[in-house]
Amino acid sequence: MSLPLLAITQGDPAGIGPEIIAKAFRDAGPVMQGCFVVGEVQTLRRAAACIARPGDVLLPVAELSAAAEAATVPPRCIPVLPLPGLPGPLPWGQVQAEAGRAAAECVQWAARAALRGEIAGLVTAPLHKEALALAGVHYPGHTELLQAEAAQHAGVPLAQMPVRMMLANDALRTVLVSIHVSLRDAIDAVSQDNVLQTIRITHASLLRSLGRAPRIAVAGLNPHAGEGGLFGREEIEHIAPAIAAAHAEGIAAVGPEAPDTVFMRARHAADKPAEFDVVVAMYHDQGLIPVKYLGLDQGVNVTLGLPLTRTSPDHGTAFDIAGQGVADASSLIEAVRMARALAAS
């Protein structure tokens, strides 16, 4: 089998992660070849049962003893590499420390395997940040957890492993200067160094995946990008100098652009090609709302700056519908597609 191996982490077992994984293996055919699940076998068997339609044969689950065995698993079967010590099926839709611990351990195993070169990359099903915290995991989400694993593997301080979050679909890409912090802290994070570092990481990552230098638009922080200082000076004092420094390095970045219009200009449509390949946004909601508004079914979360490939669906654990078999697997399937493309670039 020529396809490189991709690990899919089961996510929070009380959420929709296991069932969208089961749906992907049931419905996505060749896309899922070479993929295997890092998780707990009975949790995936329960997920296969919850998505079963009337008259369906229950989707089988194959228990692996090594990741390489995924290459021999037939289609429409869920290959699971079980980790020792993970809890069995937990109550649906509840924030639980055991669920947070299980989700984190799956991510850590997959990250370490990718860093050792044993797999081509990982696709992470949604985890719950409150459950992580209850489990004593001192990182607020996947991005920070993976950053810590990569820094430890490289033997460098966390600050020397800068990463950024990109959310992308067929129409729009955005990369964030700050991620899971309060809005007050996000404003403080808009410094020349942080903005320039984000532009550099964005340029280097998309240069590899696009095969050409990306056209980068940098959003302002304030309304109308500060209107020449009338609505704030962050653009003048921090963002514009970062863009100028990027220009000096040969990076095609423009801005600061008005944040209320730049995402429309960067949106690709059949009748209107995008002006830009990506928007660097100043904080979490500024960058993610436009992409998610275009549809959760195609959005993919990509961690930039890591020495490994990691993608994820752009939605959460959806505790309110977990276990009902109605969750949409489209974003997970797109995340697998993108991970394959990135691993090959």
Disulfide bonds with the S-S distance in Angstrom:
none
